[in-house]
Structures are given as structure tokens and as C-alpha cells.
């Protein structure tokens, strides 16, 4: 049974399938995108198509693992996300915003979280309350497995956010098709967000990382993993995190509906990476990260972790000229 797919480079691009058989090459496929497009054209399930193409075994330690999804034109891959979607996810942000405004009244974050608790899991065939939504960037922001997560020179913080992301391809008829899930580090600037909630959009315009695996099929209802930060070879911070609908205030279907209800997000051929949110942040525990720290996120049923070092990008001088 095929559990997940990975993309790799061993001198040439390739796709491998992971399952009870270990890792095996998928013959005739150089990218997950091309394999998914072929499955769409045939009306086949992606896992079935990969299973029919199993080739020779592959030693994953001997190849360079790539992001589980990419597009030859990064502008046709949109990275976005939703926040305040997990039970408990409002606590840290509410505390942060309450301290900033010193007001005992419920913050906008808490109000939105409670709206999700009340109406984020509608009955089938109905529409639930819309979640918080944010844009992160296009495919160029995705850091490959093991590659640095660059925070801009002007960033005030570079903090991890252990999450699961849905991976989607828009079919030729404009229908969004979920091709799988990836474990990820959504990454954000929590100090900037704390300065003013209206800077949330700025805080999210950052790099993000995905683990190498594209999990096929349904996401388990209860996902339990570990998020940790290593500094100088030692564990600086470590905490369990949970995801999956059993631990969320919104259903995945509701989050997907409110993303793809916009026509601009249903352009045939485009890819989407959509982060579903988290309730666990080292920032909430007073951790201040610094370049060289290593973020590591792991969670079954994903067998490979998300692991990336933090780096600060070089300063960039931006000038605007008139034509």
C-alpha cells in the first residue's frame, strides 16, 4: 500500500513511493505535479497510479530530498494559511494581544476563535463561519528539506509554527483537487505581530518549510507530534503538538471551502499549499530564537521530519524609480 510520495534529486529529478515495501522509485515520473496531472487526466487515484509504476528500491539517505510539491513557475503555487483553528490556539495570541492593549475585554482573536468553536464544523451541505486567512507568498518561499529558513534582515523574530498543510492542484475544469498533506513549519514573526495586530499580514510574509513527504489519502482525525528547537547540538525547547480535526475548531472541509470560494484561487493548473494552523509555539513560552537554531517538527503518520536551521537574510536596499 502506498502511504506517501517524495520528490528527490540523484542527478536527475524523480518521485518515490513510500509504504510497506520501503521506498521505491515511481517509473516515468519526474515530479509529483506531473504524476498528479496524469492521474487527473486518467481519472485515476494518485496512489493507484503510483502503485502501478513501482520500480527499483531507493535509498533515501543517498539522494537529495526536495519539497514534496513544486511548480516549474513558482508564481503558480500559492502559499497561504488559516489561524485560530485549533482548540487552545487562541490562548497564546489572546494573552499577547491583551498585554499589548491592557484591556480586559475579549480581543478580536478570542472573538474569532469562539466563532470557530461555535460554527467552524457545520453539518454536511452547509457553510460554516469563515476563519482567519493569510497570504504567505508563492512557491519561491518554500525551503527545501534541510535548507535554511531565512528571516528577513528587518525581521524582529523568526519563530516556528508546527502545522499540517493541504496540497492542492486545480483541475482543468477549475475544481480544486486535494492531492495530499504535508507536515510543515509555517514560520512567522511573532514580535512584529505582537506590536500591532494589524501587522499580522507583515508577520506572515516569510519563508515556510515542508517535510519531504506528501501523505496520500485522508488525514487522521488525531495527529500528535513533537516540535523542538536545537541550539548548539542541545535541545533548547521541546513540546508536543496536536492537529487533525479532533483537535480543531474548524473542519478541513470548512477551511477548504473558505479558501477556494474565491475565483482567483481556482485557476486551472495552479498549485496551493494551505497551512491549517497550530496551537503550539515556543514564542508563547518566552523562547527567543537566533540564527543557527534548528527547528524540527515530527509527527506520525509522517515518517520523515521537517528539519531546517534558522538564518538571517542579508540586508536589501529597496529603491523605487520613476519611468
Steps between C-alpha positions, in 0.01 A plus 500: 500500500633843406506730803683805364708644218831685507687698237876452475805595297776247439641684201154511346152564634292207615206390714500215750210327675522403868308214656539152641746431219733778616583772248479413129535714192187586306592435139418759237450782755744783552273713723197455722324769296540308175383179668196677647416653162519156342273355769248778435508439125443126551237542770720287726593529865851631552592213732377241249696657217817505710444138607474392137836664427713365785859450392828426672566568871641841591731583790362834621823572691694490173294766315412864553141529616295787360178674601213256444341738250626774271410669172736585211368858530492582876246777436243226434535356851319697773597458867235608749356401835235530766545585867307452825376165369622270777352451845723700731651702217348827621661492843850610405387760251230636730755536781736680263239742372343559841838600639546738210167679548459448878129456452300232683245480218522202260751565225418460132708180507290350776179606329609333175607185682164476675322550167690198372410291804135592447480467121821358355369145457170538315272214405571345162356710221511824699761772527672579828651823630801624307841477671786743519692480171845622400730502199860388536643511149551292189699186440830686531461528879500125565825382657615156392560229763811595699533841333512819710181679596601857425342777702535845340768734631223728631318219685460529876453128551515169319271254673385150413137396451459121475208436266349275239440640153259385234649473151264573209499503121229688312363272228446618140130561576586726795427242773750496788635148557682412819796283410630451854627647825844612613650558843633853520651793686289802406751744661408850607617822669312502829671812637377702203149360546507583869586862420167553327244241393462684169859397426395134488518511119858627518595233755386225264695612191782261579654176386335170585618140501338170411620156591594281203191275518169547322255291704230348278141429596321644802666677789455313831250663734759518778859591411752525784855614448795682650642843427851574619779754466863395518781744581867401489403135482277510809122513530410859590124450501268208433125461518232265366248636253174368365310540176231324302129579518459346847720782630363780283216748524450491122454207267744467212206522260402837648855635473524376142165653406593844628833491316376378165176701498705777338510463121860616486602190694337265248725568202558173310851363538588694815629333815407603854674430831260592780611483864226399747634667816647399835460549874865452600771769478834535677441876495210454742750342742736797480750346258699745286653319203825598331679410176649154517213353700349191338125449482377142494138391463401133499165321517365161398373396249779701333822298523736785407531821707510864399851619591643841413753739653410863560697763309480876452499628143737771387374859507330616183471860392169558325470802274213602280570696185269678264478410134 
